[in-house]
Amino acid sequence: MAMPWTTAIRGHFFDITAVAEGAEAIAQRARNIEDGLLLLDEGRIVSLVPWEEGRAQLRHEQDYLDYRGKLIVPGFVDSHIHYPQTEMIGAYGEQLLTWLENYTFPVEGQYHSPDHAARMSAFFLNQLLANGTTTALVFGTVHPQSVDALFSAAQRLEMRLIAGKVMMDRNAPDYLTESVEQSYQQTRELIERWHNNGRLGYALTPRFAPTSSPQLLAAVQALREAYPDTWLHTHLSENLDEVAWVQALWPEHESYLGVYHHYQLTGKRSVFAHAIHLAEQEWECLRNTDSSVAFCPTSNLFLGSGLFRLQTCQQKRVRMGIGTDVGAGTTFSMLQTLGEAYKVAQLQSYRLCASEAFYHATLGGAHALDLDDKIGNFQPGKEADFVVLDPAVTPLQTLRFNNSRDIYEKLFVLMTLGDDRNIWRTWVNGKCVWQRDALEVAA
């Protein structure tokens, strides 16, 4: 008996059907259907099958959206990004610590204003959708209103989003620091208001160890124990000066990750951005606790932070997603970010193939966020978040697309020559919420 459905889409589909470790295992799970039929019902995927198999389920021969000539992939998952830093992206000339002081903190100071936070939330989400990103793990600012504004805007779009207010009580400007009690209480109120509200999730967000007192991390630990299904989102070993600073501030701990681990902040749904300069025992701790890391190639290169060790991460079997890390990252585009990830890997004699790259940006990113049961591919029952790519929007892309030998070469060309112009449609929860050439997000 045919399953009920409300929307049918015909086109070329590519996804990775199951969580996998390593390039070879990922490639074995790749699915490429050049002429397929995707059936949706109430925001969920009913089935994806070849056209000839699925056409019998249509009520009428033309009862489908015709996306032939395009390439449809699962929505991109951004595992680390700062929405308030959108307005200072591309800030010149600094490495991490001076960059924070000179650019980031002044911009974040504006988010005490609910009106400013609402305007920037709308702009930020539109940028995500315009680049095919349908799920993100997001830093707010220290102000609760920054998170209220972002969640409100995401909820209107029915978008799956995880976010949290920054928790920070030292080594930052007075206008961005808070007491431990204030941080705890405001965070608790935000969790009660937003966590598991529709498709929204809350992330406990201590900025990083240098801006956290022992008392603050103890408060984060208490919140994690009270709300064990929340996420933990922070930074780890991005910059050598930062690592040295942590050693000076926390001499009683053997490593940077050891600070977080002491407060039981490692574990599933704990996502540590950057993780560039890790010692052997830190990799082991990440693996043993089932923690995740976010590889942020454009920001790591832009701030001169270092090269993430992708191959080591795989060998240690640590969960990993891709983060644009706007505003140190220089693009919202996951396609461009994957292109930079390829270059980072090349500099370390590792060839990042297209199937693996797209896995990290879709199902692998969902796995890093512990959402792979909900998003990341076109398996029945998953939430219908996907992006429709126009693979040839310039003469050069058209030339390369037409002479590409297979789907993997086409995907590789997309991640090396592609950008936001290649995003043709973005679907969230079974609805088209963004389309190229439209002036704004669809209502």
C-alpha positions in Angstrom: 0.0 0.0 0.0 1.3 3.4 -0.9 2.4 5.7 2.0 0.5 9.1 2.3 2.4 12.1 1.1 1.7 15.7 0.4 4.7 16.9 -1.7 6.6 15.1 -4.5 9.9 16.3 -6.0 11.7 14.9 -9.0 15.4 15.5 -9.5 19.0 14.3 -9.0 19.7 13.3 -5.4 22.9 12.6 -3.5 23.3 11.6 0.2 25.2 9.4 2.6 22.7 6.8 3.9 24.3 5.9 7.3 26.9 7.2 9.8 30.3 6.0 8.9 34.0 6.4 9.9 36.6 7.0 7.3 36.6 7.9 3.6 36.1 4.3 2.3 33.2 3.5 4.6 31.6 6.8 3.7 31.9 6.2 0.0 30.3 2.8 0.4 27.2 4.4 1.9 26.9 7.1 -0.7 23.7 7.1 -2.7 23.4 8.8 -6.1 20.0 8.8 -7.8 20.2 10.7 -11.1 16.5 10.6 -11.7 14.7 10.2 -8.3 11.4 10.9 -6.7 11.3 12.3 -3.1 8.0 12.1 -1.3 7.3 14.3 1.8 4.5 14.4 4.3 4.0 16.9 7.1 7.7 18.0 7.1 9.0 14.4 7.0 10.6 12.3 4.4 8.4 9.4 3.3 10.7 7.9 0.7 13.4 8.5 -1.9 13.3 6.1 -4.8 14.3 6.0 -8.5 11.7 7.8 -10.7 10.6 4.6 -12.5 9.9 3.0 -9.2 8.2 5.9 -7.6 6.1 7.3 -10.4 3.3 4.8 -9.7 2.7 6.5 -6.4 1.8 9.8 -8.1 -1.9 10.7 -8.3 -1.3 12.3 -11.7 1.6 12.0 -14.1 2.7 15.6 -13.5 1.9 15.7 -9.8 5.4 16.7 -8.7 7.8 19.6 -8.5 10.3 19.2 -11.4 13.8 20.0 -10.2 15.6 18.1 -12.9 18.8 19.7 -14.0 19.6 20.5 -10.3 21.4 18.5 -7.6 19.5 18.0 -4.3 21.5 17.2 -1.2 20.6 17.2 2.5 20.7 20.6 4.2 24.1 21.7 5.4 24.9 21.5 9.1 27.1 24.3 10.5 28.6 23.0 13.8 30.1 26.3 15.0 29.2 29.9 14.2 28.7 33.2 16.0 25.7 35.1 14.8 26.6 38.5 16.5 29.9 38.5 14.6 28.2 38.6 11.2 28.6 42.4 11.2 32.4 42.3 11.7 33.3 39.5 9.3 36.5 40.1 7.5 38.2 42.2 10.2 41.8 42.9 9.4 45.2 42.0 10.8 44.9 40.2 14.1 45.2 36.8 15.7 42.7 35.4 18.1 43.2 37.2 21.4 43.8 40.7 19.9 41.0 40.1 17.4 38.6 39.4 20.2 39.6 42.6 22.0 39.7 44.9 19.0 36.7 43.7 17.0 34.5 41.0 18.6 33.8 42.4 22.1 32.8 45.9 20.8 30.4 44.4 18.3 28.9 42.0 20.8 28.3 44.9 23.2 25.4 46.1 21.0 23.2 43.0 21.7 21.8 44.4 24.9 19.3 46.0 22.4 16.4 43.7 21.6 15.8 45.6 18.4 19.3 45.3 17.2 19.4 41.6 18.1 16.1 41.0 16.2 17.4 42.8 13.1 20.7 40.8 13.1 18.9 37.5 13.8 16.8 37.9 10.7 19.8 38.9 8.6 21.9 36.0 10.0 19.2 33.3 9.4 18.7 34.7 5.9 22.4 34.3 5.2 22.4 30.7 6.5 19.4 29.8 4.2 20.9 31.6 1.3 23.9 29.3 1.6 21.9 26.1 2.0 22.5 25.8 5.8 19.4 24.4 7.5 20.8 23.6 11.0 23.5 25.4 13.0 25.1 25.4 16.5 25.2 29.1 17.3 26.9 31.4 19.8 24.8 34.4 21.0 26.3 37.1 23.3 26.2 37.4 27.0 22.8 39.1 26.7 19.7 36.9 27.1 17.9 39.1 24.6 20.4 38.0 21.9 19.2 34.4 22.3 15.5 35.3 22.6 15.7 37.2 19.3 17.5 34.4 17.5 15.2 31.6 18.7 12.1 33.6 17.9 13.3 34.2 14.4 14.2 30.5 13.9 11.0 29.3 15.4 9.0 31.3 12.8 10.9 29.4 10.1 10.4 26.1 11.8 14.2 25.7 11.6 16.3 23.2 13.6 18.7 25.4 15.6 20.8 25.0 18.7 22.0 28.2 20.5 22.9 29.7 23.8 23.9 32.9 25.5 27.6 33.4 26.3 28.6 32.7 29.9 31.6 34.9 30.8 32.7 36.4 34.2 36.4 37.4 33.8 39.1 38.6 31.3 36.6 40.5 29.2 35.3 44.1 29.1 33.0 45.1 32.0 30.1 45.6 29.7 30.2 41.9 28.7 31.0 40.2 32.0 28.4 39.0 34.5 28.3 37.4 38.0 28.1 33.7 38.3 24.7 34.0 39.9 23.4 36.1 37.0 24.8 33.8 34.4 23.3 30.7 36.0 19.9 32.3 36.5 19.6 33.8 33.0 20.8 30.6 31.4 18.3 28.5 33.4 15.4 30.8 32.4 16.5 30.5 28.7 16.6 26.7 28.9 13.1 26.6 30.4 11.8 28.9 27.7 13.4 27.5 24.6 15.0 24.0 25.0 13.0 21.4 23.1 10.5 24.1 22.1 9.6 22.8 18.6 12.9 22.2 16.7 15.0 24.4 19.0 17.7 23.2 21.4 19.7 25.0 24.0 23.5 24.9 24.3 25.3 25.9 27.5 27.9 28.3 26.1 30.8 29.3 28.3 32.9 31.3 25.8 36.2 29.5 26.7 38.3 28.6 29.7 40.1 32.0 29.9 36.9 33.9 30.4 35.5 31.4 32.9 36.2 31.3 36.6 36.2 28.0 38.4 32.9 29.1 40.0 31.4 29.8 36.6 32.4 26.4 35.2 30.9 24.8 38.3 27.7 26.6 37.6 27.8 25.3 34.0 28.3 21.8 35.4 25.3 22.2 37.7 23.1 23.3 34.7 24.3 20.3 32.7 23.4 18.0 35.5 20.0 19.6 35.8 19.3 19.6 32.1 21.3 16.6 30.8 19.9 16.7 27.2 21.2 20.2 26.6 24.3 20.8 24.5 27.7 22.2 25.6 29.3 24.5 23.1 32.7 26.2 23.7 36.2 26.7 22.2 39.3 24.5 22.6 42.9 24.9 21.6 42.4 27.3 18.8 45.6 29.4 19.2 49.0 28.7 20.8 48.9 31.9 22.9 45.4 30.9 24.1 46.7 27.4 25.1 49.5 29.0 27.0 47.1 31.4 28.7 44.9 28.5 29.8 48.0 26.7 31.3 48.8 29.9 33.2 45.2 30.3 34.5 44.6 26.7 35.3 48.0 25.2 36.4 46.3 22.5 38.4 45.0 20.8 35.2 47.2 18.8 32.9 45.6 20.2 29.7 43.2 22.6 28.2 40.5 19.9 27.6 41.3 18.7 31.1 39.7 21.9 32.5 36.4 21.2 30.9 36.6 17.5 31.7 37.2 18.3 35.4 33.8 20.0 35.4 32.2 17.0 33.6 31.6 19.2 30.5 32.8 16.5 28.0 30.5 13.9 26.6 27.8 13.4 24.0 26.4 16.7 22.9 29.6 18.5 23.9 31.0 20.3 20.9 34.5 21.9 21.1 35.3 24.3 18.3 38.8 24.2 16.6 40.7 21.6 18.6 43.9 22.3 16.6 46.7 22.1 19.2 45.7 18.9 21.1 48.0 16.6 23.1 47.6 12.8 22.7 45.6 12.5 26.0 43.2 15.2 24.9 42.3 13.2 21.7 41.8 10.1 23.9 39.6 12.0 26.3 37.4 13.3 23.4 37.0 9.8 22.1 36.4 8.1 25.4 33.8 10.6 26.4 32.1 10.6 23.0 32.6 14.4 22.6 32.6 16.2 19.3 34.8 18.8 17.6 34.1 21.4 15.0 36.6 21.8 12.2 36.6 25.5 11.1 39.0 25.8 8.2 38.3 29.4 7.0 38.7 30.9 10.4 41.7 28.8 11.3 43.4 30.1 8.2 42.2 33.7 8.5 43.4 34.1 12.1 46.6 32.1 11.5 45.6 29.7 14.2 46.9 26.5 12.6 45.9 23.4 10.6 43.3 21.0 12.0 44.5 17.4 12.0 41.7 15.8 10.1 43.4 12.5 9.7 44.2 12.3 13.4 40.6 13.0 14.2 39.5 10.1 12.0 42.1 7.8 13.4 41.1 8.6 17.0 37.4 8.1 15.9 36.3 11.5 17.3 33.0 12.9 16.1 33.5 15.9 13.9 31.4 18.5 12.1 32.3 21.4 9.9 31.9 25.0 11.2 32.1 28.2 9.2 32.9 30.1 12.4 31.6 33.4 11.1 32.9 36.1 11.9 36.5 34.8 12.1 35.4 32.5 9.3 35.1 34.5 6.1 32.0 32.9 4.5 28.6 31.5 5.3 29.0 29.2 2.3 29.5 25.5 3.3 30.7 24.9 -0.3 33.5 27.4 0.1 34.3 26.1 3.6 34.7 22.6 2.2 37.0 23.9 -0.4 39.2 25.4 2.3 39.0 22.1 4.3 40.4 20.4 1.3 43.4 22.8 1.2 44.0 22.3 4.9 44.1 18.6 4.4 46.3 18.9 1.3 48.9 20.8 3.4 49.1 17.7 5.6 49.2 15.2 2.7 45.6 14.0 3.1 43.3 14.0 0.1 39.8 15.0 1.3 37.5 13.4 -1.3 34.1 14.9 -2.2 31.9 12.2 -0.7 33.7 12.5 2.7 33.5 16.3 2.5 29.8 16.4 1.9 29.3 13.8 4.6 31.0 16.1 7.2 28.7 18.9 6.1 25.5 16.9 6.3 25.1 13.5 8.1 28.5 13.7 9.8 27.7 17.2 11.1 24.3 15.9 12.3 26.1 13.0 14.1 28.5 15.5 15.8 25.5 17.3 17.1 23.7 14.1 18.1 21.0 14.8 15.6 21.7 12.0 13.0 18.4 10.4 14.0 16.5 13.5 12.8 18.5 15.1 9.9 21.4 14.6 7.6 20.1 12.4 4.7 16.9 11.3 2.9 16.1 8.2 4.9 12.3 7.7 5.7 11.2 9.5 8.8 13.9 12.1 8.7 13.0 15.8 8.9 12.8 17.3 5.4 15.7 19.8 5.4 17.5 19.9 2.0 19.2 22.2 -0.5 18.7 22.3 -4.2 22.0 23.2 -5.9 22.3 24.7 -9.4 25.7 23.1 -10.3 26.6 25.4 -13.2 25.9 29.1 -12.6 29.0 30.5 -14.3 30.6 29.7 -17.7 33.6 28.2 -15.9 31.4 26.0 -13.7 29.3 25.0 -16.8 32.5 23.9 -18.6 33.8 21.8 -15.7 30.4 20.4 -14.8 29.9 19.2 -18.4 33.3 17.5 -18.6 33.1 16.0 -15.1 33.2 12.2 -15.3 31.0 11.2 -12.4 29.0 12.6 -9.4 32.1 12.8 -7.3 33.9 15.0 -9.7 30.8 17.2 -10.0 30.6 17.5 -6.2 34.3 18.3 -6.0 34.0 21.1 -8.6 31.1 22.5 -6.5 33.2 22.6 -3.4 36.2 24.2 -5.1 34.4 26.6 -7.5 31.0 26.9 -5.8 29.5 29.6 -3.5 26.2 31.1 -2.6 25.3 31.6 -6.2 24.9 27.8 -6.5 22.1 27.7 -4.0 18.8 27.5 -5.9 16.3 26.5 -3.2 16.5 25.8 0.5 13.9 23.7 2.1 13.3 23.5 5.9 10.8 21.2 7.6 9.2 20.3 4.3 8.8 23.9 3.0 10.7 26.0 0.6 11.9 28.9 2.7 14.5 30.5 0.5 14.9 30.8 -3.3 17.5 32.4 -5.4 16.6 35.8 -6.8 13.9 36.4 -4.1 14.5 39.5 -2.0 14.0 37.8 1.4 13.1 34.7 3.2 9.8 33.3 2.1 7.0 33.7 4.6 
